[in-house]
């Protein structure tokens, strides 16, 4: 039987490519626009994300999807937040004001520094194929089929800064500035990059998620 | 610091065909866009850009099917441009599989469209398409409709305004160099890269592999390549090797 995934649609982002990538990896995908009892037993949840943090969180709450994510996280079943969907796992974001997130992971979402380690301005948004560097052993995680240094696709202007070192799974480097690229706590995963747009390394990661 | 440089095949579309022209006129059919898009994905394209080159002129938009087919088999970002005039058009492209849209003519006509797209989909989705024509030393004018229509706007001033409104990236095409294979308009790239801090994609004029590191040195974050790839004069790997050899950070991996 195909592994099943529920992709949460909060009306802001574009889910199509996420759904296609998961289906390509063998998943039976269901898209959910509202929270509800029928989703309480979902085996896996994906929270994609583009657009602004504040608008996204507001929509998530309006649709009851915030509660769904919180309850799902308590069950210990696999969860994957992508880009803004990863940022929403944290306490608060500084994007266009100050907006509370889901608070599942301790830390703040901050603007990617406008200058590199040498003090010179660099391009924002941070866009491109950047290498993943381990912050802990990847064995047994979604990155267990990924080699350190493999490149994945980033496009973002904000990134989370976790309070606790132990949730950090991978970083990437932007001109000497460390950027949190992936986090995990148990089966709760988040990645700042876009696995659905990251060719083979991204698809490998999604396959691991479907096997989790 | 070593800047990361993306190599982006640009597929100009007319009707159902991939086309290519000189100075954006005298169009020639190259082939089936899907066949070329799949080849470029396999060769390690970092993203793909599709531009419907007649949409602005004839007020129609027929890219959806081409994008749907491509997005079904391609797992790198896809940007779509040409004839996108409204949030509804953006929505249709996003639901066809586009990750970003490039907007030129409609943004000139109504700059607030930039802010609306950025607000709804995020700045990273809103690519400003610019067609620049040299009018004097260090001075370029914005054109629309594939270099046919002048606007009276200064390129540098317009790009600054568009970035303030929320454009997250600039695809900068030199009307003078487009289709000539004589290299990018380096002073143009320098002027725009100095004026804004968002990433800039160089487009128009790529001919030899060394044109890529030359554009990188001018400050861009990506280069768009069309006919050199379409006619197989060069492969994506060759362009990337030349860029890497010059000291820039490049993704050399190809999908397995």
Interface residues (C-beta under 8 A of the other chain):
Chain A: X12 X13 X14 X16 X17 X20 X21 X24 X50 X51 X52 X55 X84 X114 X116 X117 X118 X120 X121 X122 X123 X124 X125 X127 X128 X129 X130 X150 X151 X153 X155 X156 X157 X175 X176 X194 X196 X197 X198 X199 X200 X201 X202 X203
Chain B: X1 X3 X4 X6 X41 X46 X71 X72 X75 X76 X77 X94 X95 X96 X97 X98 X99 X119 X120 X121 X122 X123 X124 X125 X168 X169 X197 X198 X199 X221 X222 X251 X253 X255 X256
